Amino acid sequence: MIAINQMTPGAPPTGFIFARTGRGEQAAWIVVDDKTAAAGRAIEQTSTDRTDYRFPLAIHGGVSAANLDASLRFKAVSGKVDQAGGIAVRLQDADNYYVVRANALEDNVRFYRVVHGRREQLDGANLKVTANEWHTLGLRAEGERFTVSYEGKTLFSVADQTFAEAGGIALWTKADSVTRFDQIRISVLPSENR
C-alpha cells in the first residue's frame, strides 16, 4: 500500500512522476487533508483545464510489472467536462498503456488500451458512480487477461496482447476532473514465464 499518510499536505505526492496523454495544461497533483480518507490524506489532481482529450497521469516510480493486481479508492470531487478516476498499467510512456476508469458523469466503468496517444475501448459496464463519495476500482493483469472490479465485485474480463511487457502503474484522470485517490494497493504477481 502506498503510504499517503506519510506524505506532506500541499506538496506533490512523493514517489510519483507526472505526465499527460493528449493536449492541454500539465496536471497539478498534490496531497490533501481529507477526513473521509482512510488515513486522513489523499492524492488529488486539482487542475480544472477543460481540454477534452487530456489525461493526466501520476506515475508511481517504484513499480514496473506486467502481471499485477492493483486497486484504489477514488472520489470524483468536481468537473464539468468529466468526473473520472482510474488506474493505468503496463505504462510504456504517456501515450502507450492500458487504463480502467470510472466516470461519475457517465455512470460507467470502461477499460481502454491507449496506443500512440489514441484510446480504444476494449470493454465496459454501465452502473451508478456517485460523485463526492469514495468508490473502489480494481484491475488485475495476468498475461493477456485483464479483470476489472468495482466496489469489490468483478465487472468483466477481457483479453488483449497489445502490451505484454512490464510497465509502470499510474493514477489517471480526464479533462477537468478534480479527483482524489486513497488506499492505493499494488501487488506484483508471479510471471507466467518461469
N, C-alpha and C positions, 0 to 999 in steps of 0.2 A: 504494500500500500504506500502511495506517495504521501509523505508527512507534511501536509499543508499546514497543520497546527504549528510547525516549527519555522514557517516562513514569515516574513515581515509584512504586515499590512501596509498597503500603499506602495509597495515595491513590486517589480515583476517577479513571478514565481521562480524560485531557484531550481536549477537543473533543466530548464527549458530554453530552447531557442525558437525564434519566431519567424514565420514565413507567411506567404499568401498565394493562393491559386487565383488566377483571374486578374481583375482590374481594381482600381480604386486605391484608397489610402491603406497604409500598413495598419495592422490592428494594434490595439492597446490592451495588453494583458497585465492585470495586477492582482495582488492578493487583497481580499476584502474581509472585514469582520462581518459575520453573518450568524446571528444567534440560532438560526434554524439549521445551520450546517452541523454535521456530526461532531466536528472538532472546534466549532465556533468560527472557522475561517473557510473561505472558498476562493477558487481561482476564477476571475471574471474577465471576459472580453468586453471592454467598455466603449469601443469606438462605435459611433452611430452613422458611419458612412453608408449611404443608401444605394451604392453601386450594386446592382442586382447580381452580376456574375463576379462575386467577391467572396472568397472562402478563407478566412483567417485560420492559421494553424499555430498551435503551441506544441512544438515537438519535444518530447521527453528525451533528454540526452543520454539516459542510462540504459536504453533497451534497443536492441536490434535483433529481431527474430522473425522466422517465417511462421512457426506454429506457436500460438499463444491463446490465452483466454483472458480477455480484458473486460472490465466493467467499470461503470462510474455512475454517480448520481449527477443529474443536471437540473437546472431550474431556468426556464426561459423568463427573464425579467421583463424585457420590453423589445420592441421592434415593430416598425410599420410595414417594411418590406417582408421581413421574415422574423421568426422566433424559433430558432433551431439550435440544436446542440448535437455533437456526435463524436465518434471515435474513428480515427484513421489508422490503418495498419498496413504493414509491408510498404511503408512510405519510402520510395526511392529518392524522391525530391518533391518540391512543392507542386509539381504537375503530374505525378505518377504514384497512385496509391489506391487502396480500397477504403471506403468510408460507409459506416452506418450512421444514420442521423434520424432524430425525431423532430417533428415540427408542430408547434402549438397553434400556428395559424391555419395549417392544412389538416391537422388531426391525422397524421400518418407517420409511419416509420419506413424509411427507404434504405436500400443497400445499393451502392454505386461502385463502379470502377472509374477512376479518373486516369485517362491516358493522354499524355501531351496536353494537359490542361482541360480536356473535354470530359464532361460527366456522361456516363451511360448507366441507366438504371438496370440492375440485374434482378431485383425482386422488391417487394414491399407489402405493407399491410396497412389498412385504414383502421384507426382506433383513436379514442379520445386522448389527447395530450394537453393537459391544462397548463396554462401559464401561471407563473409565480408559485408553483408547487414543485417539490423535488420528485423526480422520476428516475428509475434505474434502467440503464441501457447496457446491453452486453453483446460482445462479439467474440466468438470462438473461431479461430482459423487453424485448420489441420489439413495439410496438403492442399488439395483443390476444393475442400469442403469448408463453407462458411456458415455458421449457425448464429442467428440473431435472436436475442431475447429482450423482452421489455417487462419491467416490473417482476422479474424473476421467472417469467414464463416464455418458453420457446415460441417464437412467431413463425419462423421459416428457416429453411436451409437451402443453400444454393451452391452449385459447383462452378468454378471458374479457374482457368490456368494462366491468366494474363501475367500475374506477378507471382512466381513460385519461390523466388529467393527471399532471404531475410531482408527486413527493412525496419524503419522506425515506426513509432506509435505517436499519435498526436491528438490533442483536443482540437475540435473543429467547430466552426460556426459559419453563418452565411449572412452576407449583406450587413444590415444594421442590427442584427441580433445582439442584444446585451444578454449574455448567458453566463450562469455560474456553474462551476464544476466542483464536485466533492467526492470523497470516498473512491479515489481512482485506484483500481487494483489491476495489476498486470502479472500474470503467471505464464512464464515461458514453458511450453510443452516439449516433450522429447521429440527429436526429429525422426521422421519415418526412415531416413536413410542411415542406418547404423552399420 
